[in-house]
Amino acid sequence: MAVLISDELLSLHNLNEKALREELACILYDKEILSMGQAGKMAGLDRISFQKALADRKIDIKLDQNDLLQDLQTLKNLKLYGNRE
């Protein structure tokens, strides 16, 4: 699906296509319409850059149980968690 927004309208609000895509992606993520991966892809940003974009807008990162378990496994793999001797 394509949405056509005139350059004139964007420039009136000091936006360009990239900035608008980022704003929309953040809004759709905040409303839980898109996942972080989907929203980051829409914005054209990697995960860390998208998380920064969310932080800049004071939007909380939403994690579910699977996200937390994956993060814990990553920390274990990096030997940053769980290997206390």
C-alpha positions in Angstrom: 0.0 0.0 0.0 1.3 3.4 -0.8 0.2 6.7 0.8 0.9 9.9 -1.1 1.7 13.0 1.0 2.8 16.1 -0.8 6.3 17.4 -0.3 4.7 20.8 0.4 2.7 19.4 3.3 5.8 17.7 4.7 7.9 20.8 4.4 5.3 22.9 6.2 5.9 20.7 9.2 9.7 20.5 8.7 9.5 16.8 7.8 10.9 14.7 5.0 10.0 11.2 4.0 12.5 9.5 6.3 11.4 11.6 9.3 7.8 10.8 8.6 8.4 7.1 8.3 10.3 7.2 11.6 7.4 9.1 13.4 4.8 6.7 12.0 6.8 3.7 13.0 7.2 5.0 16.5 3.5 5.8 16.9 2.5 2.3 15.5 4.9 0.6 17.8 3.6 2.6 20.8 0.1 1.6 20.0 1.3 -2.0 19.8 0.2 -2.3 16.1 3.7 -3.1 15.0 6.4 -5.1 16.7 9.8 -3.6 17.3 11.3 -5.4 14.4 8.4 -4.4 12.1 8.5 -0.8 13.2 12.3 -0.6 12.9 12.1 -2.0 9.4 9.4 0.6 8.5 11.6 3.4 9.9 14.6 2.0 8.0 16.6 1.8 11.3 18.5 -1.0 13.0 17.3 -2.2 16.4 19.5 0.1 18.5 18.8 3.1 16.4 15.1 2.4 16.6 15.3 2.1 20.4 17.0 5.5 20.5 14.2 7.0 18.3 11.7 5.6 20.9 13.7 7.0 23.8 13.9 10.4 22.1 10.1 10.4 22.0 9.9 9.0 25.6 8.2 5.8 24.3 8.7 2.8 26.6 10.1 -0.4 25.1 7.6 -3.1 25.4 9.0 -6.5 26.2 7.1 -9.8 26.6 8.2 -12.9 28.3 9.9 -14.3 25.1 11.9 -11.1 24.7 13.1 -11.3 28.2 14.1 -15.0 27.9 16.0 -14.3 24.6 17.8 -11.4 26.4 18.7 -13.7 29.3 20.0 -16.3 26.9 22.1 -13.7 25.0 23.6 -12.6 28.3 24.4 -16.2 29.3 26.0 -16.8 25.9 28.1 -13.7 26.4 28.9 -15.0 29.9 27.5 -11.8 31.5 24.8 -13.6 33.5 24.2 -16.8 35.4 27.8 -18.1 35.7 28.7 -17.0 39.2 31.4 -19.1 40.7 
